[in-house]
């Protein structure tokens, strides 16, 4: 993975390379936060808990949904990476791959 990119490009490239088709990325051009729709057997609370066990913080998207029943189909988490080094981004995504899939 090429570190000559901006943090945004590096994050997106890392997710696409390591997680591949197991997650859809939303907001990849919006700044230093993205939403991942995760294709995993785990639901949102489990994704968050499993990430936190590895020291990686991801946040619920369901909080922002008015219609919680509609959300249950989506399985998404909010991720921020603006304060992280390229190495921390790479390691965090590597950890998520291990605990989510």
Helices and strands as residue ranges (DSSP letters): H 7-18, G 20-22, E 23-26, E 33-38, H 44-53, E 59-60, G 62-64, H 68-71, E 76-80, H 86-100
